[in-house]
Structures are given as C-alpha cells and as structure tokens.
Amino acid sequence: MPLLTKLPKPGRVEMLLQRPSRDAGFEKAATARVMMRFEGPEGDCHSGSNRPSDSRTLQLYARNTDIRNVRQVTVVSVEELEATAKALGIPRIEPSWFGANMVVSGVPDFTLLLPSTRLQFPSGATLVVDMENLPCSQIAHVVAQHHPDVQFQVVKAAMHRRGVTAWIEREGEVKAGDSMTVWLPPNRPYPHMPVL
C-alpha cells in the first residue's frame, strides 16, 4: 500500500550551488547542473556516506564520532529567503549565505516539510528530507559580512525559514529550471511525545 501523497503542484529548481572544499569559505558558487550520487552532490564538500558528528548530535554522540551523512544537501526556498530578508529589513539574502546547495520555489512553508518527504526531479533523482536546518551563528556571521547591523537578528528571523537538509535516495542529474515533485509521508503525531 503506498504511503506517500503527492503535492498537486510541483515546485521548481531555481538555482544549484557547490563548494568543492571547506577551505574555500562558507559560501557556494552557482552551477547549472549537479549529478546527485548516493554519496552526495558530485563535487561538493558535503558529499560522503558518513560525516563527523557535530553540535546537532551531541545528545547522542561525542563530537567527531563517525555517523551516517543525512545532511548531504541543503535546500532553501526563494519565498523563505525573501521573508527572512524582509524580517531583517534588508533587500536580499543570497542563497550562498545560508550554505545552500539548491534553491527551490513554489512550495509554501518549505522548511516545515516533514522528515521523509521525497523531492523528485525529472531524471528520477530523489532526495529524502532529513529535517529542518536550524539557523546558526555561522550564517549570522556570513550575513553580517554584507549587512553588519543585522547580525544578532539573523537567527530569529531565519527560524523555520532556513530550509531542510536531505540525503540522496536515487541518483540522477538535477538542473536549474527542473520541476520538483514533492511526496509527503503520513503525518500522524506520536501519542507518547513528551510535552516540552
């Protein structure tokens, strides 16, 4: 029995970005196409089947423990970048300032997509959403290089708007201008979730 539900309206890939080395700084450069491999986006510094654990997983592992890489791709939306810029009172936020690999449009509240949502492209390439990509001091620092007066407002303004991280379920090429079909998993709340 199929579990996924297709959103009726597809999104669109507006831009793709890559950075071959972490030594090249935080921001990524635009590219017309990217081959999505099981290890990650070909030629990008976030590729790899595994990665060292970091502050996001300190509740589970000591820092630098070798874990599965479910953060191979960072996807942001045009609409949420615009909303964040508006909240900060600046004209624009470049996707590279948020460390994005992919910029999409046409999916309302993109960052709130559920974990296990599939993003599928015409080649058959498919990404699986891991979870929301929370804003951090690193993106605040990058934005402040362009707009110093907003550094301490960035994290709050970008909350629930920084996009998602994802991993590659099926290989294939993704191009700027491609359509993007969104497949949603069931949304059943866990009845024993602790109240925070």
C-alpha positions, 0 to 999 in steps of 0.5 A, a space after each residue: 500500500 503506498 504511503 506517500 501523497 503527492 503535492 498537486 503542484 510541483 515546485 521548481 529548481 531555481 538555482 544549484 550551488 557547490 563548494 568543492 572544499 571547506 577551505 574555500 569559505 562558507 559560501 557556494 558558487 552557482 552551477 547549472 547542473 549537479 549529478 546527485 550520487 548516493 554519496 552526495 552532490 558530485 563535487 561538493 564538500 558535503 558529499 560522503 556516506 558518513 560525516 563527523 558528528 557535530 553540535 546537532 548530535 551531541 545528545 547522542 554522540 561525542 563530537 567527531 564520532 563517525 555517523 551516517 551523512 543525512 545532511 548531504 544537501 541543503 535546500 532553501 526556498 526563494 519565498 523563505 529567503 525573501 521573508 527572512 530578508 524582509 524580517 531583517 529589513 534588508 533587500 536580499 539574502 543570497 542563497 550562498 549565505 545560508 550554505 545552500 546547495 539548491 534553491 527551490 520555489 513554489 512550495 509554501 512553508 518549505 522548511 516545515 516539510 516533514 522528515 521523509 518527504 521525497 523531492 523528485 526531479 525529472 531524471 528520477 533523482 530523489 532526495 529524502 528530507 532529513 529535517 529542518 536546518 536550524 539557523 546558526 551563528 555561522 550564517 549570522 556571521 556570513 550575513 553580517 559580512 554584507 549587512 553588519 547591523 543585522 547580525 544578532 537578528 539573523 537567527 530569529 528571523 531565519 527560524 523555520 525559514 532556513 530550509 531542510 537538509 536531505 540525503 540522496 535516495 536515487 541518483 540522477 542529474 538535477 538542473 536549474 529550471 527542473 520541476 520538483 515533485 514533492 511526496 509527503 509521508 503520513 503525518 500522524 503525531 506520536 501519542 507518547 511525545 513528551 510535552 516540552 
